[in-house]
Amino acid sequence: MPEKLNFRYVKAESHAHFPVILVKDIQGFIHLTQIFHINLLFEFESRSEKSRVFFFPNDGILYQIDCGSYLTPEDYYYGVRGEFPDTADYYQAVEMGCEKYTEYCEMKKIGSCNREEFEHARRLGYTKGYDCFLEQRQRYRKQTRLGTIFDKIGNVVQLMQHAGAQGFRDYAEFETATEKGFPDARLYHDASAKGFQDSKEYFDAIRLGLSDAAEYHLAQLHHIVSKEEYDRYRWYHDHKPADISHDECDVLEFLSRQEHGSILKMEDIRNQMKQKWESLRVQLPGQKQAVIPIWFHRKLHRIADWSEFLSSKSVQEHGVYDTHQRQFEILRLSDKKIYIDGSNAAYGSESVPSYRTIHKIVEALRRKGFEDIIVITDASLKHKINDPQNLHQLKILTEYVETPSHTEADEFLIKCSRRDGCRVVTNDTFSDWKSRDRWVAWNIDRMRVPFVIVKNKITFSNLE
């Protein structure tokens, strides 16, 4: 059968008394026009608006078809082929661009009045997805952010228009986002980019001020209730050594901010820390009183705990703790300034002292990054030296201090290094001073920088 019909029509009032064949089905009538090569049809003047009759003559016979309320045989043919039950549906379908009754019913069902819109809805999956949406709508209503919106959607077109207005590309994306509780594409895409799997976690994270799912899940794991608390947790995570507790980390951070030479009573340190720890308290759901965060690990409870920690190696970089006086002296060693025990260093690995050896040590310390290098010697060194001519060059290179007569260079060195928080380059162990000065006994080995010279190469044991 032809895909496209194109008849011309002539109206007729009557016809001669030719034999008439009444064709009952339109397919048969159209088939006869094709056999006889007919493209001109006659239409009886209508005596009733309910029936239209068309015919054509061939070899003295009239072939006639009653098209009912169809306007033309073409319409009748296309209506039957499209399986339309009546002409009203057919002509409305023509206006909508439909050729089949099933397609027309589907368009009516989805609320569309033009084919382009219908095809668009079908291409984006809304025609197939609408029934699923209806099945799930009752569940969606329970999601407080979405229920009232979905109650207003009555057909596929409305669903497509709503989803499109919310930025969704197609039904599949709309369905996925809705299942997860997201009302629009912008929020859904933002949540997906940040690793969230559902809207509850996403909106809860926004409420807490957290940036992404990783932060949120970490906060949930440790019962963190705010962005401020989370940032505090992350600070400890990034700065706290693995072998100490959170309260011990706070003590170290406090000591690191104190000035060199400061002497702090342990009780004052404890009071400072107690104030800080009180400020950490948070209000957990279901708790009547604010509590220290669950993740905050504490070890410092008794006086003995404090004394043990302040005496430990973890704290030595900040100073020394006097267990008798229960006080802590801040001793922060400089990485720019350093003293040289010239009376000791001048010997190097030789039996006779020389300024040349001190000169080499100064140059080696410069290569280590020290900028302020001070050589201290006793008054007797100049009488033992084997190259007095090199003293002038040494004084040009660095600061050179000779202690007054009857003044011990060791005592002067100890006072200067303690005052300035500086290391001392020397192979002297200060054993005699350790026995009579408790501060020296506790600190000098930390401040001493022993050295070895082998084939003109200088190695510093505490600087390597």
C-alpha positions as CSV (number, residue, x, y, z in Angstrom):
1,M,0.0,0.0,0.0
2,P,1.2,3.5,-0.7
3,E,2.9,5.6,2.0
4,K,1.5,8.9,0.7
5,L,-1.8,9.5,-1.0
6,N,-2.5,12.5,-3.1
7,F,-6.0,12.6,-4.8
8,R,-7.7,15.5,-6.5
9,Y,-11.5,15.9,-5.8
10,V,-14.5,17.0,-7.8
11,K,-17.9,17.5,-6.3
12,A,-20.8,15.7,-8.1
13,E,-24.6,16.0,-7.7
14,S,-25.5,12.7,-9.5
15,H,-24.2,10.1,-11.9
16,A,-25.6,8.1,-14.8
17,H,-27.2,4.8,-14.2
18,F,-23.9,2.9,-14.1
19,P,-23.5,-0.2,-12.1
20,V,-22.2,0.6,-8.6
21,I,-19.8,-1.4,-6.6
22,L,-19.9,-0.4,-2.9
23,V,-16.4,-1.0,-1.5
24,K,-16.6,-1.8,2.2
25,D,-13.0,-1.3,3.4
26,I,-10.8,1.7,2.6
27,Q,-7.7,-0.4,2.0
28,G,-9.5,-2.2,-0.8
29,F,-10.8,1.1,-2.3
30,I,-7.3,2.6,-2.3
31,H,-5.9,-0.6,-3.8
32,L,-8.4,-0.3,-6.7
33,T,-7.3,3.3,-7.3
34,Q,-3.7,2.1,-7.6
35,I,-4.7,-0.8,-10.0
36,F,-6.7,1.6,-12.2
37,H,-4.2,4.5,-11.8
38,I,-6.9,6.7,-10.4
39,N,-5.9,10.1,-9.0
40,L,-9.2,11.9,-9.4
41,L,-12.2,11.1,-7.1
42,F,-15.7,12.4,-7.2
43,E,-17.5,13.4,-4.0
44,F,-21.3,13.4,-3.8
45,E,-22.7,16.6,-2.5
46,S,-23.2,15.8,1.2
47,R,-26.8,15.4,2.3
48,S,-25.7,14.5,5.8
49,E,-22.8,15.9,7.9
50,K,-22.4,12.4,9.3
51,S,-21.4,10.7,6.0
52,R,-19.2,11.5,3.0
53,V,-19.3,9.3,-0.1
54,F,-16.6,9.2,-2.8
55,F,-16.4,7.3,-6.1
56,F,-14.6,6.9,-9.4
57,P,-15.7,5.4,-12.7
58,N,-13.8,2.7,-14.6
59,D,-15.1,0.8,-17.7
60,G,-18.7,1.8,-17.1
61,I,-18.6,0.8,-13.4
62,L,-18.7,3.1,-10.4
63,Y,-16.5,2.2,-7.4
64,Q,-17.9,3.8,-4.3
65,I,-16.7,4.2,-0.7
66,D,-18.6,5.7,2.3
67,C,-16.0,7.5,4.4
68,G,-18.4,8.2,7.3
69,S,-17.3,11.3,9.1
70,Y,-13.8,11.4,7.6
71,L,-13.3,14.3,5.3
72,T,-11.4,12.4,2.6
73,P,-10.5,8.9,1.6
74,E,-6.9,9.7,2.5
75,D,-7.9,10.6,6.0
76,Y,-10.0,7.5,6.2
77,Y,-7.1,5.4,5.0
78,Y,-4.6,7.0,7.5
79,G,-7.2,6.8,10.3
80,V,-7.7,3.1,9.7
81,R,-4.0,2.4,9.3
82,G,-3.3,4.3,12.5
83,E,-6.0,2.3,14.3
84,F,-8.0,5.3,15.4
85,P,-11.4,4.4,16.7
86,D,-13.1,7.6,15.5
87,T,-12.5,10.7,13.5
88,A,-12.5,13.1,16.4
89,D,-9.4,11.4,17.8
90,Y,-7.8,11.1,14.4
91,Y,-8.1,14.8,13.5
92,Q,-6.9,15.8,17.0
93,A,-4.0,13.5,16.5
94,V,-3.2,15.1,13.1
95,E,-3.0,18.5,14.8
96,M,-0.7,17.0,17.3
97,G,1.4,15.4,14.6
98,C,0.6,11.8,15.5
99,E,0.0,9.0,13.0
100,K,-0.9,6.2,15.3
101,Y,-3.6,5.9,17.9
102,T,-1.3,4.4,20.5
103,E,1.1,7.3,20.0
104,Y,-1.8,9.7,20.3
105,C,-3.0,8.1,23.5
106,E,0.5,8.2,24.9
107,M,0.8,11.9,24.1
108,K,-2.6,12.6,25.7
109,K,-1.5,10.7,28.7
110,I,1.7,12.6,29.2
111,G,-0.1,15.9,28.7
112,S,1.6,16.9,25.5
113,C,-0.1,18.7,22.5
114,N,2.7,18.6,20.0
115,R,4.9,15.9,18.7
116,E,8.2,17.7,19.2
117,E,7.5,18.0,22.9
118,F,6.5,14.3,23.0
119,E,9.6,13.1,21.2
120,H,11.7,15.3,23.6
121,A,10.1,13.7,26.6
122,R,10.5,10.2,25.2
123,R,14.2,10.8,24.2
124,L,14.9,12.0,27.8
125,G,13.2,9.0,29.3
126,Y,10.3,10.8,31.0
127,T,7.6,8.8,29.2
128,K,9.0,5.5,30.5
129,G,10.0,6.9,33.8
130,Y,6.7,8.5,34.7
131,D,5.0,5.3,36.0
132,C,8.0,4.7,38.2
133,F,7.7,8.2,39.5
134,L,4.1,7.7,40.4
135,E,5.0,4.5,42.2
136,Q,7.7,6.2,44.2
137,R,5.9,9.5,44.8
138,Q,4.4,8.3,48.1
139,R,7.9,7.6,49.4
140,Y,9.2,10.9,48.0
141,R,6.5,12.7,49.9
142,K,8.1,11.6,53.1
143,Q,11.3,13.5,52.2
144,T,10.4,16.8,53.6
145,R,12.2,18.9,51.0
146,L,10.4,17.2,48.1
147,G,6.9,16.1,49.1
148,T,4.9,19.3,48.4
149,I,6.6,19.9,45.1
150,F,5.8,16.4,43.7
151,D,2.2,16.7,44.7
152,K,1.7,19.3,42.0
153,I,3.0,17.1,39.2
154,G,0.1,15.5,37.2
155,N,1.6,14.2,34.0
156,V,4.8,13.5,32.1
157,V,5.1,17.0,30.7
158,Q,4.7,18.5,34.1
159,L,7.3,16.1,35.4
160,M,9.7,17.0,32.5
161,Q,9.1,20.7,33.0
162,H,9.7,20.5,36.7
163,A,12.9,18.4,36.3
164,G,14.2,20.7,33.5
165,A,13.5,23.8,35.6
166,Q,15.6,22.2,38.4
167,G,18.5,21.7,36.0
168,F,18.3,17.9,35.4
169,R,19.5,16.6,32.0
170,D,17.1,13.7,31.8
171,Y,14.8,11.4,33.8
172,A,17.6,9.1,34.8
173,E,19.5,11.9,36.5
174,F,16.3,13.2,38.0
175,E,15.4,9.8,39.4
176,T,18.9,9.2,40.9
177,A,19.0,12.7,42.5
178,T,15.5,12.3,43.8
179,E,16.2,8.9,45.3
180,K,19.1,10.5,47.2
181,G,16.8,13.4,48.3
182,F,18.2,16.2,46.2
183,P,15.6,18.7,45.0
184,D,17.7,20.2,42.1
185,A,20.6,19.4,39.9
186,R,22.9,22.1,41.3
187,L,22.8,20.6,44.8
188,Y,23.0,17.1,43.4
189,H,26.1,17.9,41.3
190,D,27.8,19.8,44.2
191,A,27.1,16.9,46.6
192,S,28.4,14.3,44.1
193,A,31.6,16.3,43.4
194,K,32.2,16.4,47.2
195,G,31.6,12.7,47.6
196,F,28.2,12.7,49.3
197,Q,25.8,9.8,48.6
198,D,22.6,11.2,50.0
199,S,21.1,14.6,50.9
200,K,20.9,13.9,54.6
201,E,24.6,13.8,54.9
202,Y,25.1,16.7,52.5
203,F,22.7,19.0,54.3
204,D,24.0,17.9,57.7
205,A,27.5,18.7,56.5
206,I,26.4,22.2,55.3
207,R,24.8,22.8,58.7
208,L,28.1,21.8,60.4
209,G,30.2,23.9,58.0
210,L,32.1,20.9,56.7
211,S,33.6,21.0,53.1
212,D,33.1,17.4,51.8
213,A,32.1,13.9,52.6
214,A,35.5,13.0,53.8
215,E,35.4,15.7,56.5
216,Y,31.8,14.8,57.3
217,H,32.5,11.1,57.8
218,L,35.5,11.8,59.9
219,A,33.4,14.2,62.0
220,Q,30.8,11.5,62.4
221,L,33.4,8.9,63.4
222,H,34.7,11.1,66.2
223,H,31.4,12.7,67.2
224,I,32.5,16.2,66.1
225,V,29.7,18.7,66.2
226,S,31.0,21.8,64.5
227,K,33.4,23.1,61.9
228,E,35.4,24.8,64.7
229,E,35.8,21.5,66.5
230,Y,36.7,19.8,63.2
231,D,39.4,22.3,62.4
232,R,40.8,21.8,65.9
233,Y,40.8,18.1,65.4
234,R,42.6,18.5,62.1
235,W,45.2,20.8,63.7
236,Y,46.1,18.1,66.3
237,H,46.1,15.5,63.5
238,D,48.6,17.5,61.5
239,H,50.8,18.7,64.4
240,K,50.7,16.1,67.1
241,P,53.5,13.6,67.2
242,A,52.1,10.0,67.2
243,D,53.7,9.0,70.5
244,I,52.1,11.7,72.7
245,S,48.5,12.6,73.8
246,H,46.5,15.6,72.8
247,D,46.9,17.3,76.2
248,E,50.7,16.7,76.0
249,C,50.6,18.3,72.5
250,D,49.0,21.4,73.9
251,V,51.7,21.7,76.5
252,L,54.4,21.5,73.8
253,E,52.6,24.1,71.7
254,F,52.4,26.3,74.8
255,L,56.1,25.9,75.6
256,S,57.0,26.6,72.0
257,R,55.5,30.1,72.2
258,Q,57.4,31.1,75.4
259,E,60.5,33.3,75.2
260,H,64.0,31.9,75.6
261,G,65.1,32.1,79.2
262,S,61.6,32.2,80.7
263,I,61.1,30.2,83.9
264,L,57.6,28.8,84.3
265,K,56.2,27.2,87.4
266,M,54.6,23.9,86.7
267,E,51.4,25.0,88.5
268,D,51.2,28.0,86.2
269,I,51.5,25.8,83.1
270,R,48.8,23.5,84.5
271,N,46.4,26.5,85.1
272,Q,47.0,27.8,81.5
273,M,46.3,24.4,80.1
274,K,43.2,23.9,82.2
275,Q,41.7,27.1,80.9
276,K,42.4,26.0,77.3
277,W,40.9,22.6,77.9
278,E,37.8,24.0,79.4
279,S,37.3,26.1,76.2
280,L,37.3,22.8,74.2
281,R,34.1,21.5,75.8
282,V,31.3,20.8,73.3
283,Q,27.6,20.0,73.7
284,L,26.9,16.5,72.4
285,P,23.3,15.4,71.5
286,G,21.6,13.9,74.5
287,Q,24.1,15.3,77.0
288,K,23.0,17.9,79.6
289,Q,26.4,19.2,80.2
290,A,29.2,20.2,77.8
291,V,32.1,17.6,77.7
292,I,35.7,17.4,76.5
293,P,35.5,16.0,72.9
294,I,35.6,12.2,72.8
295,W,38.6,12.2,70.4
296,F,40.7,14.3,72.8
297,H,43.1,11.9,74.5
298,R,44.5,13.0,77.9
299,K,47.4,11.6,80.0
300,L,48.1,14.5,82.3
301,H,46.0,14.0,85.4
302,R,48.2,13.8,88.4
303,I,51.2,15.9,89.5
304,A,53.4,12.9,88.8
305,D,52.1,12.7,85.2
306,W,53.1,16.3,84.7
307,S,56.6,15.9,86.2
308,E,57.2,12.8,84.1
309,F,56.2,14.5,80.9
310,L,58.1,17.7,81.5
311,S,61.2,15.7,82.2
312,S,60.8,13.5,79.0
313,K,62.7,13.7,75.8
314,S,59.6,15.0,74.0
315,V,60.0,18.3,75.9
316,Q,63.8,18.7,75.8
317,E,63.8,20.8,72.6
318,H,62.0,23.5,74.6
319,G,64.1,23.5,77.7
320,V,64.7,21.8,81.0
321,Y,62.5,20.9,83.9
322,D,63.7,21.2,87.5
323,T,62.0,18.4,89.4
324,H,63.0,19.9,92.8
325,Q,61.7,23.4,92.1
326,R,58.9,22.1,89.9
327,Q,59.7,24.7,87.2
328,F,60.5,24.7,83.6
329,E,63.2,26.9,82.0
330,I,62.8,27.6,78.3
331,L,66.0,26.9,76.4
332,R,65.6,27.3,72.7
333,L,68.7,26.7,70.7
334,S,69.4,29.1,67.9
335,D,70.1,27.8,64.4
336,K,71.8,31.0,63.4
337,K,74.1,31.9,66.3
338,I,76.8,29.6,67.8
339,Y,79.8,29.8,70.0
340,I,83.2,28.2,69.5
341,D,85.3,27.1,72.5
342,G,88.4,28.5,70.9
343,S,90.8,27.2,73.5
344,N,89.6,23.7,72.9
345,A,88.8,23.9,69.2
346,A,92.2,25.3,68.3
347,Y,93.8,21.9,68.9
348,G,91.5,20.1,66.5
349,S,93.2,16.7,66.1
350,E,96.7,18.1,66.7
351,S,98.9,18.4,69.7
352,V,99.6,22.1,69.1
353,P,96.8,24.7,68.8
354,S,96.4,26.9,65.7
355,Y,94.2,29.8,64.5
356,R,94.1,28.0,61.2
357,T,92.1,25.2,62.7
358,I,89.6,27.6,64.2
359,H,89.4,29.3,60.8
360,K,88.4,26.0,59.2
361,I,85.7,25.3,61.8
362,V,84.2,28.8,61.2
363,E,84.0,28.2,57.5
364,A,82.4,24.8,58.1
365,L,79.8,26.3,60.3
366,R,79.0,29.0,57.7
367,R,78.3,26.2,55.3
368,K,75.9,24.8,57.9
369,G,73.9,28.0,57.8
370,F,75.2,29.7,60.9
371,E,75.5,33.5,60.5
372,D,76.6,34.7,63.9
373,I,79.7,32.8,65.0
374,I,81.6,33.9,68.1
375,V,84.9,32.5,69.1
376,I,85.7,32.7,72.8
377,T,89.2,31.9,74.1
378,D,91.0,32.3,77.4
379,A,94.0,34.7,77.7
380,S,96.6,32.0,77.7
381,L,95.8,30.6,74.2
382,K,97.9,33.3,72.4
383,H,101.0,32.1,74.2
384,K,100.5,28.5,73.0
385,I,99.5,29.1,69.4
386,N,101.9,28.1,66.6
387,D,100.5,30.6,63.9
388,P,100.0,33.9,65.6
389,Q,100.1,35.6,62.2
390,N,96.7,34.1,61.4
391,L,94.9,35.8,64.2
392,H,94.2,39.0,62.2
393,Q,92.6,37.0,59.4
394,L,90.4,35.1,61.9
395,K,89.2,38.4,63.4
396,I,88.2,39.6,60.0
397,L,86.3,36.4,59.3
398,T,84.3,36.3,62.6
399,E,83.9,37.8,66.1
400,Y,86.7,36.9,68.4
401,V,86.5,37.3,72.2
402,E,89.3,36.8,74.6
403,T,88.2,36.5,78.2
404,P,90.0,38.7,80.7
405,S,92.9,37.4,82.8
406,H,91.9,35.3,85.7
407,T,88.5,34.5,84.1
408,E,87.7,31.0,83.1
409,A,86.7,30.7,79.4
410,D,84.4,27.7,80.3
411,E,82.4,29.8,82.8
412,F,82.1,32.6,80.3
413,L,81.0,30.2,77.5
414,I,78.4,28.5,79.7
415,K,76.9,31.9,80.8
416,C,76.8,33.2,77.2
417,S,75.3,30.0,75.7
418,R,72.6,29.8,78.4
419,R,71.7,33.5,78.0
420,D,71.5,33.4,74.2
421,G,70.3,29.8,73.8
422,C,73.3,28.8,71.6
423,R,75.3,25.7,71.0
424,V,79.0,25.5,71.8
425,V,81.5,23.8,69.4
426,T,83.8,22.0,71.7
427,N,85.2,18.6,72.5
428,D,85.3,19.5,76.2
429,T,82.7,17.5,78.2
430,F,82.6,20.0,81.1
431,S,82.7,17.1,83.5
432,D,84.0,19.3,86.4
433,W,81.2,21.8,85.8
434,K,78.6,19.0,85.7
435,S,79.5,17.9,89.2
436,R,79.0,21.3,90.7
437,D,76.2,22.9,88.6
438,R,72.9,21.1,88.2
439,W,71.9,23.2,85.2
440,V,75.1,22.3,83.3
441,A,74.6,18.7,84.2
442,W,71.2,18.7,82.7
443,N,71.8,20.8,79.6
444,I,75.4,21.0,78.5
445,D,75.4,17.8,76.5
446,R,72.4,19.0,74.6
447,M,74.2,22.3,73.8
448,R,77.7,20.8,73.1
449,V,78.7,20.2,69.5
450,P,81.6,17.8,69.4
451,F,83.7,17.7,66.2
452,V,86.2,15.5,64.4
453,I,88.8,16.6,61.8
454,V,89.9,13.9,59.4
455,K,92.0,14.8,56.4
456,N,90.9,18.5,56.6
457,K,87.2,17.4,56.7
458,I,85.3,18.6,59.7
459,T,82.3,16.6,61.0
460,F,80.0,17.9,63.7
461,S,78.2,15.1,65.6
462,N,75.2,17.1,66.8
463,L,74.6,19.0,63.6
464,E,74.7,16.2,61.1
